[in-house]
Amino acid sequence: MGRFEHGFVVMTLVTIGCARSAPTPSQGVSSSSVAVAPRVDLHPLTLSFRGQPIARLFADGRTESAGPNAPGTVLVPGPTLHADGTMVMTKGGVTARLDDRGDIYVVGPAGASPREQLFGRIVGDELAFAGSDRPWSVRVRGNLIEFGPDNSSQIDGDVTPSMRHTALVMAAAFYIDGAIGAPQGAHRPTGSTPD
């Protein structure tokens, strides 16, 4: 299936650091004095392919996906999303964060250098991978999430703007998680979309 296994691009970002490092988060007003809108809407969300679920988000931020398995098979635990834009991967001590501009950074484990690397940016209903020359890598149009021009899945239910945004964040988290531990120079699996 390979929808969330974009290991080649992510491995490049995580392993050899070809993307720019993140700026230091700004210090300033404490979060207790300002109401901050959530960056990720943690409402249940299901992505399906030909009527078969391939990924889910639960209200507590847990995800699961078919990963490299065929649609309709047992879904396995995936990254955990938080309303503040942080994402906790399933392995390697790696996390990611979505900032207020829509930039997604992969945050390596302690001792990684650089500690943060740009993965991509969400603008509107499109996610573009860092370093890609394409205008979008994943996008949402209506109730479809497209992983390239010929590879799409459906977002089930009433699709709101916040659900479209959350679907893009979820897709980014699955791409990052799928690349952790992949051998350097790994090729894209059959059926994945080239970037």
N, CA, C and O of each residue as an XYZ file, in Angstrom:
780
protein
N       0.819     -1.184      0.000
C       0.000      0.000      0.000
C       0.861      1.245      0.000
O       0.780      2.013     -0.959
N       1.666      1.495      0.992
C       2.684      2.524      0.943
C       2.221      3.957      1.042
O       3.023      4.849      0.767
N       0.990      4.247      1.411
C       0.521      5.623      1.469
C       1.314      6.475      2.454
O       1.597      7.639      2.169
N       1.669      5.928      3.585
C       2.352      6.714      4.614
C       3.824      6.341      4.719
O       4.487      6.722      5.683
N       4.336      5.615      3.761
C       5.721      5.169      3.834
C       6.555      5.912      2.808
O       6.927      5.364      1.771
N       6.834      7.132      3.106
C       7.617      7.972      2.209
C       9.036      8.039      2.775
O       9.619      9.114      2.921
N       9.573      6.856      3.090
C      10.827      6.743      3.805
C      12.005      7.436      3.174
O      12.863      7.952      3.889
N      12.077      7.466      1.863
C      13.235      8.048      1.204
C      13.383      9.524      1.556
O      14.461      9.954      1.965
N      12.317     10.304      1.404
C      12.393     11.734      1.702
C      12.622     11.951      3.186
O      13.479     12.748      3.568
N      11.865     11.251      4.036
C      12.000     11.466      5.470
C      13.356     10.985      5.965
O      13.960     11.639      6.815
N      13.853      9.856      5.456
C      15.173      9.382      5.883
C      16.229     10.418      5.549
O      17.151     10.644      6.333
N      16.102     11.041      4.405
C      17.047     12.087      4.046
C      16.998     13.196      5.072
O      18.040     13.693      5.500
N      15.795     13.592      5.472
C      15.650     14.674      6.443
C      16.170     14.273      7.815
O      16.892     15.038      8.455
N      15.805     13.074      8.270
C      16.154     12.658      9.623
C      17.618     12.246      9.736
O      18.287     12.605     10.705
N      18.120     11.500      8.759
C      19.453     10.932      8.873
C      20.572     11.873      8.458
O      21.550     12.031      9.189
N      20.444     12.497      7.301
C      21.572     13.304      6.853
C      21.303     14.792      6.924
O      22.153     15.595      6.538
N      20.128     15.172      7.414
C      19.860     16.575      7.725
C      19.951     17.531      6.568
O      20.620     18.559      6.676
N      19.294     17.226      5.450
C      19.375     18.144      4.325
C      18.416     19.315      4.462
O      18.529     20.291      3.721
N      17.487     19.239      5.384
C      16.561     20.358      5.584
C      17.151     21.312      6.613
O      18.036     20.946      7.386
N      16.644     22.540      6.610
C      17.181     23.524      7.541
C      16.755     23.213      8.965
O      15.709     22.606      9.195
N      17.568     23.630      9.907
C      17.256     23.447     11.315
C      16.195     24.444     11.739
O      16.012     25.491     11.118
N      15.513     24.100     12.796
C      14.445     24.953     13.301
C      15.007     26.116     14.086
O      16.044     25.993     14.738
N      14.319     27.251     14.025
C      14.709     28.351     14.894
C      14.338     28.007     16.327
O      13.470     27.168     16.568
N      14.992     28.651     17.268
C      14.677     28.433     18.669
C      13.283     28.960     18.938
O      12.976     30.090     18.559
N      12.399     28.150     19.603
C      11.065     28.641     19.896
C      11.148     29.922     20.719
O      11.987     30.050     21.611
N      10.266     30.866     20.406
C      10.320     32.148     21.097
C       9.869     32.020     22.540
O       8.978     31.235     22.866
N      10.489     32.790     23.376
C      10.114     32.871     24.779
C       9.219     34.081     24.918
O       9.383     35.049     24.176
N       8.305     34.058     25.817
C       7.450     35.235     25.952
C       6.327     35.008     26.914
O       6.536     34.525     28.027
N       5.120     35.358     26.489
C       3.959     35.316     27.345
C       3.694     33.890     27.789
O       3.747     32.964     26.979
N       3.410     33.710     29.065
C       3.155     32.362     29.568
C       1.820     31.873     29.037
O       0.907     32.657     28.783
N       1.726     30.554     28.874
C       0.515     29.978     28.310
C      -0.668     30.139     29.251
O      -1.811     30.044     28.806
N      -0.434     30.379     30.532
C      -1.541     30.536     31.466
C      -2.238     31.879     31.306
O      -3.375     32.029     31.755
N      -1.589     32.866     30.677
C      -2.193     34.178     30.550
C      -2.875     34.408     29.205
O      -3.574     35.406     29.029
N      -2.681     33.501     28.259
C      -3.254     33.664     26.935
C      -3.937     32.368     26.530
O      -3.368     31.285     26.664
N      -5.170     32.491     26.032
C      -5.858     31.311     25.516
C      -5.292     31.001     24.142
O      -5.315     31.848     23.249
N      -4.789     29.795     23.973
C      -4.178     29.396     22.712
C      -5.103     28.410     22.010
O      -5.510     27.406     22.595
N      -5.427     28.696     20.772
C      -6.262     27.793     19.990
C      -5.477     26.522     19.682
O      -4.273     26.586     19.434
N      -6.140     25.375     19.693
C      -5.421     24.138     19.367
C      -4.934     24.158     17.924
O      -5.595     24.699     17.038
N      -3.761     23.556     17.703
C      -3.206     23.463     16.349
C      -3.708     22.216     15.637
O      -3.662     22.127     14.410
N      -4.190     21.247     16.423
C      -4.714     20.006     15.861
C      -6.063     19.727     16.521
O      -6.172     19.745     17.747
N      -7.080     19.472     15.716
C      -8.422     19.160     16.194
C      -8.492     17.661     16.472
O      -8.469     16.854     15.543
N      -8.577     17.293     17.738
C      -8.547     15.882     18.110
C      -9.948     15.276     18.179
O     -10.371     14.778     19.223
N     -10.645     15.323     17.078
C     -11.920     14.625     16.964
C     -11.686     13.342     16.182
O     -10.809     13.296     15.319
N     -12.457     12.302     16.471
C     -12.270     11.052     15.732
C     -12.324     11.282     14.217
O     -13.141     12.046     13.704
N     -11.422     10.591     13.534
C     -11.256     10.757     12.098
C     -10.844      9.406     11.509
O      -9.984      8.721     12.061
N     -11.455      9.032     10.399
C     -11.091      7.782      9.725
C     -10.805      8.067      8.263
O     -11.570      8.759      7.591
N      -9.699      7.527      7.778
C      -9.371      7.557      6.354
C      -9.641      6.159      5.815
O      -9.279      5.164      6.442
N     -10.276      6.090      4.651
C     -10.555      4.776      4.075
C     -10.174      4.749      2.600
O     -10.126      5.777      1.925
N      -9.909      3.548      2.134
C      -9.571      3.327      0.731
C     -10.515      2.257      0.216
O     -10.492      1.120      0.688
N     -11.348      2.623     -0.758
C     -12.351      1.706     -1.308
C     -13.207      1.078     -0.217
O     -13.499     -0.118     -0.243
N     -13.606      1.915      0.745
C     -14.495      1.468      1.818
C     -13.820      0.753      2.971
O     -14.484      0.391      3.942
N     -12.510      0.541      2.886
C     -11.775     -0.152      3.952
C     -10.949      0.860      4.741
O     -10.238      1.663      4.137
N     -11.021      0.844      6.082
C     -10.227      1.805      6.860
C      -8.729      1.564      6.694
O      -8.262      0.425      6.724
N      -7.978      2.666      6.515
C      -6.523      2.561      6.442
C      -5.848      3.337      7.569
O      -4.672      3.114      7.856
N      -6.587      4.252      8.211
C      -6.017      5.015      9.330
C      -7.139      5.617     10.151
O      -8.208      5.949      9.638
N      -6.861      5.752     11.462
C      -7.835      6.356     12.367
C      -7.133      7.269     13.360
O      -5.988      7.041     13.750
N      -7.852      8.304     13.752
C      -7.458      9.172     14.858
C      -8.557      9.071     15.894
O      -9.740      9.165     15.564
N      -8.170      8.879     17.147
C      -9.121      8.819     18.250
C      -9.125     10.154     18.986
O      -8.185     10.939     18.858
N     -10.178     10.413     19.754
C     -10.337     11.691     20.450
C      -9.202     11.974     21.431
O      -8.960     13.135     21.763
N      -8.501     10.943     21.904
C      -7.387     11.159     22.833
C      -6.058     11.366     22.113
O      -5.019     11.488     22.762
N      -6.076     11.409     20.765
C      -4.865     11.666     19.991
C      -4.148     10.430     19.486
O      -3.243     10.536     18.660
N      -4.539      9.253     19.971
C      -3.916      8.019     19.466
C      -4.307      7.819     18.008
O      -5.401      8.198     17.590
N      -3.404      7.221     17.243
C      -3.702      6.873     15.858
C      -3.403      5.407     15.637
O      -2.718      4.761     16.429
N      -3.929      4.904     14.547
C      -3.590      3.561     14.077
C      -3.707      3.572     12.568
O      -4.456      4.357     11.987
N      -2.943      2.674     11.940
C      -2.997      2.612     10.478
C      -2.691      1.205      9.990
O      -2.194      0.355     10.729
N      -3.004      0.992      8.719
C      -2.677     -0.279      8.086
C      -1.190     -0.352      7.776
O      -0.650     -1.440      7.579
N      -0.514      0.816      7.729
C       0.917      0.834      7.393
C       1.135      0.198      6.041
O       0.445      0.548      5.083
N       2.088     -0.741      5.930
C       2.344     -1.375      4.633
C       1.340     -2.481      4.311
O       1.380     -3.054      3.222
N       0.436     -2.785      5.253
C      -0.543     -3.848      5.046
C      -1.676     -3.385      4.127
O      -1.873     -2.188      3.918
N      -2.396     -4.331      3.597
C      -3.511     -4.024      2.701
C      -4.661     -3.376      3.464
O      -4.866     -3.674      4.641
N      -5.413     -2.491      2.806
C      -6.603     -1.921      3.435
C      -7.537     -3.033      3.904
O      -7.667     -4.069      3.252
N      -8.183     -2.801      5.045
C      -9.107     -3.778      5.591
C      -8.458     -4.771      6.531
O      -9.159     -5.570      7.153
N      -7.122     -4.746      6.655
C      -6.450     -5.627      7.601
C      -6.428     -4.954      8.972
O      -6.897     -3.828      9.134
N      -5.889     -5.648      9.929
C      -5.811     -5.106     11.286
C      -4.944     -3.849     11.284
O      -3.850     -3.843     10.720
N      -5.437     -2.786     11.917
C      -4.679     -1.555     12.031
C      -3.754     -1.640     13.242
O      -4.121     -2.202     14.274
N      -2.566     -1.086     13.112
C      -1.577     -1.133     14.190
C      -1.389      0.268     14.785
O      -1.611      1.263     14.095
N      -0.982      0.354     16.058
C      -0.802      1.667     16.696
C       0.189      2.537     15.941
O       1.209      2.061     15.443
N      -0.130      3.813     15.867
C       0.721      4.792     15.200
C       1.088      5.909     16.150
O       0.943      5.762     17.363
N       1.561      7.018     15.622
C       1.955      8.162     16.447
C       0.774      8.712     17.251
O      -0.386      8.462     16.925
N       1.085      9.449     18.284
C       0.066     10.125     19.089
C       0.142     11.617     18.798
O       1.212     12.219     18.881
N      -0.996     12.208     18.457
C      -1.083     13.638     18.178
C      -1.600     14.366     19.404
O      -2.422     13.834     20.151
N      -1.121     15.575     19.610
C      -1.588     16.420     20.711
C      -2.139     17.711     20.138
O      -1.687     18.179     19.093
N      -3.116     18.287     20.824
C      -3.777     19.506     20.359
C      -2.795     20.654     20.151
O      -3.030     21.516     19.305
N      -1.693     20.682     20.912
C      -0.722     21.777     20.789
C       0.189     21.636     19.574
O       1.061     22.476     19.353
N      -0.006     20.577     18.784
C       0.789     20.382     17.575
C       1.963     19.435     17.744
O       2.679     19.184     16.775
N       2.188     18.900     18.934
C       3.271     17.928     19.095
C       2.778     16.545     18.682
O       1.600     16.216     18.824
N       3.712     15.747     18.169
C       3.434     14.391     17.716
C       4.497     13.478     18.303
O       5.690     13.761     18.195
N       4.077     12.397     18.917
C       5.003     11.441     19.521
C       5.010     10.194     18.648
O       3.985      9.534     18.474
N       6.181      9.881     18.105
C       6.311      8.721     17.224
C       6.337      7.437     18.054
O       6.472      7.482     19.277
N       6.208      6.308     17.387
C       6.138      5.029     18.102
C       7.503      4.447     18.447
O       7.590      3.483     19.207
N       8.561      5.017     17.901
C       9.881      4.438     18.155
C      10.978      5.488     18.046
O      10.761      6.580     17.522
N      12.140      5.147     18.539
C      13.330      5.957     18.343
C      13.441      7.229     19.160
O      14.381      7.998     18.961
N      12.503      7.479     20.083
C      12.568      8.707     20.863
C      12.356      9.953     20.023
O      12.710     11.054     20.446
N      11.777      9.791     18.826
C      11.569     10.904     17.908
C      10.178     11.492     18.133
O       9.208     10.764     18.344
N      10.103     12.806     18.084
C       8.831     13.508     18.117
C       8.814     14.465     16.927
O       9.781     14.557     16.171
N       7.728     15.153     16.781
C       7.622     16.194     15.761
C       6.747     17.286     16.339
O       6.020     17.076     17.310
N       6.831     18.464     15.722
C       5.981     19.559     16.186
C       5.540     20.399     15.009
O       6.274     20.600     14.042
N       4.313     20.885     15.124
C       3.718     21.798     14.155
C       3.727     23.175     14.787
O       3.176     23.357     15.872
N       4.343     24.152     14.129
C       4.373     25.496     14.712
C       3.208     26.326     14.201
O       2.411     25.854     13.390
N       3.109     27.552     14.673
C       1.969     28.398     14.329
C       1.989     28.880     12.884
O       0.993     29.440     12.425
N       3.077     28.686     12.151
C       3.147     29.049     10.728
C       2.801     27.871      9.821
O       2.699     28.037      8.606
N       2.621     26.691     10.398
C       2.334     25.506      9.603
C       3.548     24.656      9.307
O       3.431     23.637      8.627
N       4.737     25.054      9.809
C       5.944     24.258      9.609
C       5.930     23.055     10.545
O       5.559     23.166     11.714
N       6.341     21.903     10.014
C       6.446     20.681     10.811
C       7.930     20.341     10.922
O       8.631     20.213      9.919
N       8.386     20.199     12.152
C       9.782     19.854     12.421
C       9.866     18.469     13.044
O       9.068     18.128     13.916
N      10.831     17.671     12.599
C      11.154     16.399     13.235
C      12.138     16.722     14.343
O      13.147     17.390     14.118
N      11.836     16.241     15.542
C      12.683     16.486     16.706
C      13.347     15.166     17.071
O      12.684     14.221     17.499
N      14.664     15.112     16.899
C      15.410     13.890     17.164
C      15.589     13.642     18.646
O      15.306     14.520     19.461
N      16.053     12.461     19.004
C      16.313     12.151     20.403
C      17.461     13.007     20.943
O      18.200     13.625     20.176
N      17.600     13.036     22.246
C      18.679     13.800     22.879
C      20.015     13.429     22.239
O      20.295     12.253     22.008
N      20.828     14.431     21.959
C      22.135     14.220     21.347
C      22.138     14.302     19.834
O      23.205     14.348     19.220
N      20.955     14.321     19.217
C      20.893     14.433     17.759
C      21.350     15.830     17.353
O      21.082     16.809     18.048
N      22.040     15.908     16.221
C      22.513     17.208     15.759
C      22.261     17.339     14.261
O      22.770     16.515     13.501
N      21.522     18.307     13.806
C      20.777     19.251     14.627
C      19.593     18.548     15.290
O      19.124     17.515     14.814
N      19.131     19.110     16.370
C      18.052     18.481     17.142
C      16.734     18.517     16.373
O      15.961     17.561     16.438
N      16.461     19.608     15.641
C      15.223     19.727     14.875
C      15.538     19.973     13.402
O      16.462     20.709     13.056
N      14.733     19.329     12.541
C      14.891     19.502     11.105
C      13.517     19.692     10.480
O      12.551     19.030     10.859
N      13.444     20.596      9.529
C      12.185     20.866      8.851
C      11.762     19.657      8.024
O      12.534     19.138      7.219
N      10.530     19.221      8.235
C       9.954     18.109      7.471
C       9.097     18.631      6.322
O       9.172     18.126      5.202
N       8.286     19.644      6.607
C       7.387     20.169      5.591
C       6.568     21.317      6.134
O       6.767     21.768      7.262
N       5.635     21.786      5.307
C       4.795     22.919      5.705
C       3.371     22.678      5.215
O       3.139     22.239      4.088
N       2.426     22.981      6.104
C       1.015     22.935      5.743
C       0.557     24.361      5.481
O       0.687     25.241      6.332
N       0.021     24.569      4.290
C      -0.570     25.851      3.925
C      -1.943     25.532      3.354
O      -2.062     24.836      2.346
N      -2.972     26.045      4.004
C      -4.323     25.738      3.562
C      -4.573     24.252      3.653
O      -4.398     23.654      4.715
N      -4.977     23.651      2.557
C      -5.283     22.220      2.523
C      -4.185     21.412      1.839
O      -4.451     20.355      1.267
N      -2.930     21.919      1.900
C      -1.819     21.227      1.255
C      -0.610     21.104      2.178
O      -0.281     22.027      2.924
N       0.034     19.958      2.113
C       1.294     19.703      2.807
C       2.367     19.558      1.740
O       2.237     18.742      0.828
N       3.423     20.346      1.854
C       4.559     20.237      0.938
C       5.765     19.772      1.739
O       6.077     20.350      2.780
N       6.445     18.734      1.268
C       7.635     18.236      1.945
C       8.791     19.205      1.723
O       8.935     19.758      0.632
N       9.602     19.411      2.733
C      10.791     20.263      2.624
C      11.703     19.704      1.539
O      11.904     18.493      1.447
N      12.244     20.581      0.733
C      13.178     20.174     -0.307
C      12.518     19.677     -1.577
O      13.206     19.411     -2.562
N      11.197     19.545     -1.579
C      10.507     19.086     -2.778
C      10.282     20.254     -3.723
O      10.037     21.377     -3.283
N      10.363     19.993     -5.012
C      10.088     21.042     -5.981
C       8.619     21.053     -6.411
O       8.220     21.864     -7.246
N       7.829     20.163     -5.847
C       6.399     20.121     -6.159
C       5.638     21.087     -5.268
O       6.042     21.312     -4.127
N       4.555     21.661     -5.756
C       3.798     22.609     -4.939
C       3.097     21.937     -3.758
O       2.826     22.591     -2.751
N       2.802     20.638     -3.868
C       2.197     19.907     -2.754
C       2.616     18.442     -2.825
O       2.869     17.901     -3.901
N       2.681     17.823     -1.664
C       2.997     16.402     -1.580
C       1.771     15.607     -1.157
O       1.554     14.485     -1.615
N       0.969     16.203     -0.274
C      -0.304     15.643      0.168
C      -1.279     16.809      0.195
O      -0.936     17.901      0.646
N      -2.494     16.576     -0.288
C      -3.494     17.639     -0.206
C      -4.867     17.042      0.034
O      -5.112     15.861     -0.211
N      -5.766     17.909      0.528
C      -7.146     17.510      0.758
C      -8.019     18.347     -0.167
O      -7.911     19.572     -0.226
N      -8.881     17.649     -0.883
C      -9.860     18.324     -1.746
C     -11.212     17.680     -1.459
O     -11.440     16.507     -1.755
N     -12.108     18.487     -0.870
C     -13.404     17.940     -0.469
C     -13.204     16.901      0.613
O     -12.631     17.192      1.663
N     -13.679     15.680      0.358
C     -13.492     14.611      1.343
C     -12.398     13.628      0.922
O     -12.308     12.528      1.468
N     -11.564     14.021     -0.050
C     -10.468     13.158     -0.482
C      -9.127     13.710     -0.005
O      -8.884     14.915     -0.059
N      -8.265     12.813      0.461
C      -6.884     13.173      0.773
C      -6.031     12.505     -0.299
O      -6.095     11.290     -0.489
N      -5.238     13.304     -0.991
C      -4.462     12.827     -2.126
C      -2.986     12.740     -1.764
O      -2.394     13.704     -1.278
N      -2.406     11.580     -2.005
C      -0.985     11.330     -1.755
C      -0.271     11.304     -3.100
O       0.334     10.297     -3.465
N      -0.340     12.391     -3.822
C       0.166     12.455     -5.177
C      -1.011     12.465     -6.136
O      -2.153     12.292     -5.711
N      -0.752     12.666     -7.425
C      -1.839     12.840     -8.386
C      -2.695     11.601     -8.636
O      -3.838     11.736     -9.074
N      -2.186     10.410     -8.376
C      -2.935      9.193     -8.697
C      -3.167      8.287     -7.493
O      -3.358      7.083     -7.665
N      -3.156      8.833     -6.283
C      -3.247      8.011     -5.086
C      -4.061      8.759     -4.039
O      -3.536      9.657     -3.381
N      -5.335      8.406     -3.873
C      -6.163      9.128     -2.919
C      -6.948      8.172     -2.040
O      -7.146      7.004     -2.372
N      -7.392      8.708     -0.901
C      -8.243      8.000      0.041
C      -9.337      8.959      0.473
O      -9.264     10.160      0.212
N     -10.342      8.425      1.131
C     -11.477      9.234      1.555
C     -11.387      9.557      3.038
O     -10.975      8.721      3.842
N     -11.774     10.773      3.392
C     -11.961     11.145      4.793
C     -13.433     10.905      5.071
O     -14.293     11.530      4.451
N     -13.730     10.006      5.997
C     -15.115      9.639      6.269
C     -15.806     10.685      7.136
O     -15.170     11.344      7.959
N     -17.100     10.827      6.944
C     -17.909     11.722      7.763
C     -18.005     13.120      7.187
O     -17.628     13.369      6.042
N     -18.526     14.042      8.019
C     -18.678     15.442      7.641
C     -17.313     16.111      7.723
O     -16.774     16.278      8.818
N     -16.751     16.491      6.597
C     -15.384     17.000      6.543
C     -15.380     18.524      6.682
O     -15.816     19.252      5.791
N     -14.875     18.977      7.825
C     -14.773     20.406      8.126
C     -13.360     20.890      7.809
O     -12.463     20.069      7.613
N     -13.142     22.213      7.754
C     -11.777     22.704      7.546
C     -10.785     22.185      8.591
O      -9.645     21.866      8.253
N     -11.209     22.099      9.856
C     -10.278     21.602     10.882
C      -9.977     20.119     10.688
O      -8.876     19.669     11.004
N     -10.953     19.345     10.167
C     -10.689     17.927      9.887
C      -9.706     17.774      8.726
O      -8.856     16.885      8.744
N      -9.823     18.640      7.721
C      -8.883     18.574      6.593
C      -7.458     18.853      7.077
O      -6.514     18.169      6.681
N      -7.313     19.862      7.936
C      -6.005     20.202      8.505
C      -5.470     19.038      9.335
O      -4.307     18.657      9.202
N      -6.323     18.476     10.190
C      -5.903     17.359     11.039
C      -5.492     16.158     10.196
O      -4.537     15.465     10.546
N      -6.189     15.898      9.098
C      -5.818     14.782      8.222
C      -4.413     14.979      7.653
O      -3.663     14.012      7.516
N      -4.050     16.216      7.321
C      -2.695     16.493      6.821
C      -1.646     16.292      7.910
O      -0.579     15.738      7.648
N      -1.946     16.740      9.131
C      -1.016     16.536     10.250
C      -0.842     15.042     10.504
O       0.274     14.569     10.716
N      -1.938     14.308     10.481
C      -1.887     12.867     10.703
C      -1.052     12.188      9.621
O      -0.244     11.311      9.927
N      -1.236     12.581      8.363
C      -0.445     11.996      7.270
C       1.037     12.275      7.477
O       1.863     11.381      7.291
N       1.390     13.507      7.861
C       2.799     13.844      8.116
C       3.361     12.959      9.225
O       4.477     12.453      9.108
N       2.600     12.770     10.292
C       3.067     11.932     11.409
C       3.308     10.495     10.952
O       4.289      9.874     11.360
N       2.424      9.961     10.110
C       2.620      8.596      9.611
C       3.844      8.498      8.706
O       4.581      7.514      8.775
N       4.074      9.495      7.864
C       5.274      9.490      7.029
C       6.535      9.486      7.888
O       7.450      8.699      7.646
N       6.584     10.354      8.880
C       7.755     10.448      9.759
C       7.952      9.138     10.502
O       9.058      8.598     10.532
N       6.881      8.623     11.104
C       6.973      7.390     11.883
C       7.423      6.218     11.017
O       8.211      5.383     11.462
N       6.928      6.151      9.787
C       7.291      5.054      8.897
C       8.747      5.075      8.472
O       9.300      4.045      8.086
N       9.370      6.244      8.542
C      10.761      6.362      8.104
C      11.768      6.080      9.212
O      12.939      5.821      8.934
N      11.325      6.126     10.459
C      12.258      5.919     11.567
C      12.772      4.483     11.534
O      11.993      3.530     11.545
N      14.065      4.348     11.494
C      14.682      3.026     11.503
C      14.799      2.401     10.126
O      15.366      1.316      9.997
N      14.277      3.055      9.086
C      14.440      2.520      7.737
C      15.908      2.667      7.344
O      16.534      3.668      7.693
N      16.465      1.706      6.633
C      17.869      1.816      6.244
C      18.093      3.021      5.343
O      17.244      3.355      4.516
N      19.239      3.668      5.507
C      19.566      4.833      4.687
C      19.584      4.430      3.224
O      20.130      3.391      2.852
N      18.975      5.276      2.400
C      18.910      4.984      0.967
C      17.806      4.015      0.608
O      17.748      3.518     -0.516
N      16.906      3.739      1.585
C      15.818      2.815      1.308
C      14.969      3.328      0.159
O      14.755      4.532      0.013
N      14.499      2.411     -0.639
C      13.665      2.796     -1.767
C      12.214      2.854     -1.332
O      11.826      2.254     -0.329
N      11.424      3.580     -2.096
C      10.003      3.679     -1.807
C       9.384      2.303     -2.055
O       9.756      1.611     -3.003
N       8.437      1.910     -1.196
C       7.764      0.629     -1.420
C       6.872      0.708     -2.650
O       6.480      1.790     -3.086
N       6.566     -0.436     -3.188
C       5.681     -0.508     -4.340
C       4.356      0.137     -3.999
O       3.791     -0.123     -2.937
N       3.859      0.970     -4.887
C       2.572      1.610     -4.680
C       2.672      2.955     -4.009
O       1.669      3.666     -3.934
N       3.852      3.346     -3.510
C       3.974      4.655     -2.886
C       4.102      5.700     -3.975
O       4.438      5.401     -5.121
N       3.828      6.917     -3.591
C       3.841      7.999     -4.558
C       5.183      8.697     -4.534
O       5.624      9.110     -3.462
N       5.853      8.848     -5.663
C       7.119      9.580     -5.661
C       6.892     11.032     -5.352
O       5.821     11.569     -5.632
N       7.883     11.678     -4.778
C       7.768     13.095     -4.463
C       8.468     13.921     -5.504
O       8.481     15.149     -5.411
